[in-house]
Amino acid sequence: MTASGSDDPAGQSGGGEVLAPSGRAVLLVVHAARPEVRGLADEVTRELENAGIEVRLCADDRAHLGITEDRSGELMSDAAIVPADEDAANGVELVVVLGGDGTILRGAERARHGDVPLLGVNLGHVGFLAEAEREAVGDVVSAIVERQWHVEERTALDVTVTQAGHVVHRTWALNEVSLEKAARERMVDVLVEIDGRPLSRWGCDGVVCATPTGSTAYAFSAGGPVVWPEVAALLVVPISAHALFARPLVVAPTSVIALELPDPGSAAVMWADGRRSFDLPASCRVEVRRAEHPVRLARLTSAPFTDRLVAKFNLPVDGWRGRR
């Protein structure tokens, strides 16, 4: 897919949000705790505004950055402040994130509702979801100005929690949803079902249900396989299960994964992308399936996933001769 900045010639989003005079705007999401982020955010804002692209900033990020209400003397005084809600990305062509994977996942929450591509600049450690590193921010700004990006669609998860047949919670995830024990001293008893049929019952620390994108995150730490993003599949990875059959599973993208808590005494908590938690009620059922709408990542290059894997994990490839 090609850059989507010119998809709306009228300069409005589906929600009726009016864009900048040039018809272009981006939403900036930042990790305010990073010491370098303020200067970097100022640099990005200044360069994009000079190119006629409006920069928007959510109210919560403004507060975390310590920007005053009147913003007199503030370097980011040109950034438009928008409410920190699901409509924050309405009317923008990109959500640009300055931070690590956690900040990018927060940016995905902003971008998802408006179906807006997400472009991350890594200020963290691994930054698997990021497209560029800090030193390449000038190239990122140039690519945004010239609309030199393509869109890569990534599978997301829809999650439903029911109790006694009634829906008590819904959420979604880009990387994974995890069901985990609530008490450190006691395992959680989980009955796993795939496509309407029972698979096994695990006494464990938890279970991770992941996308290929999330295969390098929590699922990887729990012993799951690395899955290339192009692979259409879902993962089920038990965490420290006391069971004869407790191997990571790769299931069809159309599969419905269900996790039940048959023991009324089992206390568990559910996490979505490690950001949003929900205390699971007794004897509940968690259903996980592929989301109808994917998350859209903006990419500046078409480098193979193998190269990203080697770079992010610093894998030893010295001595490789390759195809002659």
Secondary structure, 3 states (H helix, E strand, C coil): CECCCCCCCCCECCCCCECCCCCCEEEEEECCCCCCHHHHHHHHHHHHHHCCCEEEEEHHHHHHHCCCCCCCCCCCCCCEEECCCCCCCCCCCEEEEEECHHHHHHHHHHHHHHCCCEEEEECCCCCCCCCEEHHHHHHHHHHHHCCCCEEEEECCEEEEEEECCEEEEEEEECCEEEEEECCCCCCEEEEEEECCEEEEEEEECEEEEECCHHHHCHHHHCCCCCCCCCCCCEEEEEECCECCCCCCEEECCCCCEEEECCCCCCCEEEEECCCEEEEECCCEEEEEEECCCCEEEEECCCCCHHHHHHHHHCCCCCCCCCCC
